[in-house]
Amino acid sequence: MNEIDPALTDLPRRKRTDEIVDAIKRMIVEHGLAPGDRLPQERDLITQFAASKGTVREALKALEVQGLISVRTGPGGGAFIERMSEGRAMSLLSNFLFAKNLSIANIYEMRKALEPLVAASATPHIDEAGLKRLEAIISVYDHEPADATERWNQRMAELDFHGVVAEYADNPILAFTCRFLQRLLKDLAIAQDIYVQPEPVLRQSGIEHQRDLIAAMRRRDADAAAAILAEHMAEAEQHMLGLQARLMDRFLSEDATPRRVKRRRIP
């Protein structure tokens, strides 16, 4: 007779609430429930899972917090399937990463690996309308900004360019991850400080890479598209880290500058 591994008997017991949450998720998938469909009534869930009212309500609340359902009260109320928006999913991930001390280097390590894959994946699928969208986005930053506000808007548009490319990738996980990295750059405090700094060399180099990318995608050359994005990401990382270092040097210099103390005159 095979003996049970003693280590397996020490596994922590899952909360009943978590088990019900997972069971309801499986129910949604197995029954093909769509946004707007209603889950079984609370009393039916209590019977189905042999659980208390409080436990079932806690499970439904957890699903609601995750954005998978909404609970409505009153006549015709109940728990209804919701379509989680991409923004909601990104917000949840951002909250998870909030205290992780993310750096520009962390983000660009991922972008260098994934953005070329996205470009290659999107190349066979992007149509002329999509390419025109990319060209229109470039027109937002193909000139010197008039002020700091326009400079900021231009940098955000540069990130939006890559978001549009990701829309045409045939791997939804890859596309979502790249758009999430772009959002992190928009939200990261040090990146925000960098984006308001004048950097015409980086802007012009980015435009050249992006125009080359459009040309490669237009001729359906996925390998060239990937190579262009690999070079673009490596160069962008170098510029961003250089700007970050210059900003930090400036802050340290300002902190180290002795402040003149105004002496009081003694009568």
NULUM-988805 format. One record per residue (C-alpha): z, x, y. Coordinates in steps of 0.1 Angstrom, whole numbers, padded with zeros to 4 digits, always signed. Each point is the difference from the previous one (the first is absolute). Layout:
! residues N
ZXY
...
//
This chain:
! residues 267
+0000+0000+0000
-0009+0013+0034
+0030+0005+0023
+0000-0011+0036
+0000+0029+0025
+0035+0000+0015
-0015+0007+0034
-0018-0033-0001
+0033-0019-0004
+0012+0015+0033
-0029-0014+0021
+0013-0020+0029
-0002-0038-0004
-0024-0016+0025
+0012-0026+0023
-0009-0035-0011
-0015-0006+0034
-0024+0029-0004
-0010-0013-0034
-0008-0034+0014
-0020+0016+0029
-0022+0019-0025
-0004-0031-0022
-0012-0021+0030
-0025+0028+0009
-0013-0001-0036
-0002-0038+0002
-0021+0002+0032
-0025+0024-0016
-0002-0017-0034
-0004-0034+0014
-0025+0012+0027
+0020-0015+0028
-0016+0005+0034
+0013+0000+0036
+0011-0035+0008
+0009-0010-0036
+0036-0011-0006
+0024+0015-0025
+0019-0023-0023
+0029-0018+0017
+0033+0018+0002
+0016-0022-0026
-0028+0008-0024
+0004+0037+0006
+0037-0003-0006
-0007-0016-0034
-0029+0024-0009
+0021+0031+0007
+0033-0014-0011
+0015+0013+0032
+0023-0013+0027
-0013-0016+0032
+0013+0030+0020
-0018+0025-0022
-0033-0019+0003
+0003-0003+0037
+0008+0037+0003
-0032+0008-0020
-0021-0023+0022
+0015+0016+0031
-0010+0034-0013
-0036-0011-0006
+0000-0015+0035
+0012+0033+0016
-0028+0017-0020
-0025-0023+0016
-0012-0015-0033
+0013-0035+0007
+0013-0023+0027
+0027-0025-0005
-0004-0033+0020
+0026-0026+0003
-0003-0038+0004
-0023-0025-0016
-0028+0018-0019
+0019+0032+0003
+0005+0027-0026
-0010+0036-0007
-0037+0007+0007
-0022+0030-0007
-0008+0021+0030
-0028+0024+0005
+0017+0033+0011
-0019+0015+0029
-0009+0036+0001
+0021+0004+0031
+0030-0014-0018
-0004+0023-0029
-0003+0030+0024
+0031-0011+0018
+0020-0001-0032
-0012+0035-0009
+0007+0013+0035
+0036-0013-0003
+0004+0019-0033
-0013+0032+0016
+0019-0005+0033
+0028+0025-0009
-0022+0025-0019
-0007+0022+0030
-0038-0002-0004
-0020+0028+0017
-0036+0004+0011
-0004+0025-0028
+0012-0026-0026
-0026-0025+0012
-0029+0024+0003
+0007+0014-0035
-0008-0035-0012
-0028-0006+0024
-0018+0032-0011
+0002-0011-0036
-0010-0036+0005
-0023-0005+0030
-0029+0019-0017
+0004-0023-0030
-0001-0030+0022
-0031+0012+0018
-0018+0006-0034
+0012-0034-0013
-0012-0018+0031
-0034+0016+0003
-0018-0021-0027
+0014-0033+0014
+0000+0003+0038
-0028-0020+0016
-0018+0004+0033
+0024-0023+0017
+0028+0022-0011
-0017+0031+0013
-0006-0017+0033
+0037-0008+0002
+0008+0037-0005
-0025+0009+0027
+0016-0025+0024
+0034+0014-0006
-0012+0035+0008
-0013-0013+0034
+0037-0007+0009
+0008+0037+0000
-0033+0018+0005
+0009+0008+0036
+0029+0015+0019
+0029-0024+0005
+0007-0011+0036
+0038+0000-0005
+0028+0003-0026
-0004-0037-0010
-0037+0004-0008
+0008+0033-0018
+0025-0019-0022
-0024-0028-0007
-0027+0026-0010
+0023+0016-0025
+0009-0033-0015
-0037-0008-0003
-0006+0033-0018
+0024-0011-0027
-0015-0035-0001
-0034+0017-0008
+0015+0012-0033
+0015-0035-0006
-0035-0015+0001
-0013+0026-0024
+0028-0010-0024
-0010-0036+0001
-0031+0009-0020
+0017+0020-0027
-0001-0016-0034
+0035+0011-0009
+0025-0023+0018
+0030+0023-0007
-0019+0029+0014
-0011-0020+0031
+0035-0014+0006
+0017+0034-0003
-0024+0016+0025
+0005-0029+0025
+0037+0004-0005
-0001+0037+0008
-0020-0008+0032
+0027-0025+0010
+0027+0026-0006
-0017+0023+0024
-0001-0028+0026
+0037-0006-0005
+0013+0036-0004
+0019+0010+0031
-0013+0036+0001
-0036-0012-0006
+0004-0024+0030
+0011+0029+0022
-0031+0020-0012
-0024-0028+0006
+0006-0002+0037
-0007+0038+0004
-0035+0009+0012
-0019+0015-0029
-0038-0001+0007
-0008+0026-0027
+0015-0022-0027
-0016-0031+0013
-0035+0015+0002
+0003+0016-0034
+0012-0033-0015
-0030-0018+0015
-0024+0025-0015
+0015-0004-0034
+0000-0038+0002
-0036-0001+0011
-0009+0023-0029
+0019-0023-0023
-0019-0031+0012
-0033+0019-0006
+0011+0010-0035
+0011-0036-0008
-0033-0014+0014
-0020+0021-0025
+0025-0008-0028
+0011+0036-0005
+0036-0004-0013
+0005+0037-0007
-0009+0009+0035
+0022-0028+0014
+0030+0014-0020
-0007+0036+0012
-0002-0011+0036
+0033-0018-0002
+0017+0029-0018
-0011+0023+0029
+0010-0026+0026
+0035-0005-0015
+0007+0037-0003
-0011+0006+0036
+0020-0030+0013
+0031+0012-0019
-0003+0035+0016
-0003-0015+0035
+0028-0024-0005
+0024+0026-0013
-0010+0024+0028
+0007-0027+0026
+0033-0008-0017
+0010+0036+0002
-0009+0002+0037
+0020-0031+0008
+0030+0013-0018
-0002+0033+0018
-0002-0019+0033
+0031-0020-0009
+0019+0031-0010
-0010+0018+0031
+0012-0029+0022
+0033-0002-0019
+0005+0038+0005
-0008+0000+0037
+0033+0005+0018
+0008-0027+0025
+0010+0009+0035
+0035-0013+0008
+0004-0010+0036
+0032+0016+0013
+0023-0018+0022
+0008+0016+0033
+0036+0007+0005
+0011-0009+0036
//
